């Protein structure tokens, strides 16, 4: 019988946020794979957990995943924990999960704290639809590509950022997204938990005045759908009616279908397009 892989969520600040099930599981498994054993030993000591630990982190995630899967095949139960929060979310845990599932190992997740969701729920911004980007890429070209993809995203955006990069990231967000509402959350669940609801421009000024400290979660308002429609209209209105019709007919639409598409782009009725085409000599009266 193979062992089982348990993804155990650990506190992101307040130690009381750990679940009874996670504490029991950490005591019962054969081995705990931890992102930083020096950090996690404090948590284990607090709850009197004596289970052996091994390191599993970004720099050994491939080789160590293979090793851990072998242990699971031998029948050992393993718990995976990250420094804080839910394993597999913006950390190397996803590699181990993939390898375990590929090997036919049973994987289960013990829910608990997650900084992204915790920050979102207290942000005051829309929670119905959201995108999670974690830390933006450090590579300049890849970073610019991701930001450009987010430009017209109407979903609420969740980002993680370190204090020394916060100012730079806020300025990039302002340049690409404009001055949207943003909630800056730091020290989640800790004594000095901070929730700041401002605009991106205001946040930039605040960071310039006072050096930020602590890890941040940034919750950014999505783009207003009406603004997107207005931008589309402005773009299409720069086309002549003939160019606009030719664009859709070039895509294989017949004249009536093209008229309908043009009308939608310009925010007017198909009948109005029909009359405009007649006026410009591009359509005969039917």
Secondary structure, 3 states (H helix, E strand, C coil): CCCEEEEECECCCCHHHCCHHHHHHHHHCCEEEECCHHHHHHHHHHCCCCCCEEECCCCCHHHHHHHHHHHHHCCCCEEEECCCECCCCCCCHHHHHHHHHHCCCEEEEECCCCHHHHHHHCCCCCCCCEEEEECCCCCHHHHHHHHHHHCCCCCEEEEEECHHHHHHHHHHHHHHHCCCEEEEEECCCCCCCEEEEEEHHHHHHHHHHCCCCCCEEEEECCCCHHHHHHHHHHHHHCCCHHHHHHHHHCCCCCHHHHHHHHHHHHCCCHHHHHHHHHHCCCCCCC
